Amino acid sequence: MGPCVAGGSDPEAEWTWKKTHDVSVLAQGEFEITNMDMKQGTSLKIKGKIADNAEKFVINLGQGPDKVNLHFNPRFRDSAIICNSLDGKWGQEQRDSHLCFSPGTEVKFIVTFENNEFKVKLPDGHVVTFPNRLGHSQMRYLGVKGGFSVSSFKFE
């Protein structure tokens, strides 16, 4: 899969992507991709800027907005990263207190989809691990929203 670059506020920004994927830009920096083909062993590198006034943001990977294998949700007021899954109802939250980034900063995350788990590498190298509770072998959906403006992402 090739890179996809969102130009943020640049109206001339170009998306480079396979035509089989559907990209919907919801608001500046917020978007959804459906019909993806992210298989086990694939990594997602996502870069962007956290808004100066952000309280939280969300990166979701799964089958769709209502069936989420990985809900990655940094919450700055709580000084925690919340991970969860959604399949009709939310599962039990997993909290990680290693919040090494803050509003107003530019960051890069690497999400690796492995056999039974997801590993999210934070900007300082710390890894947050979350089980693949729903057991899917392919991710078809990526959603990003909240106080995080994506500048680029790439699947490897």
ABEGO torsion letter per residue (X at the ends): XBBBBBAEABAABBBBBBAABBBBBABBGBBBBBGBBBBBGBBBBBBEBBBAABABBBBBBEAEAABBABBBBBBAAAGBBBBBBBBGBBBBBBBBABBABBBGBBBBBBBBBBAABBBBBBAAGBBBBBBBAAGBABBABBBBBEABBBABBBBX
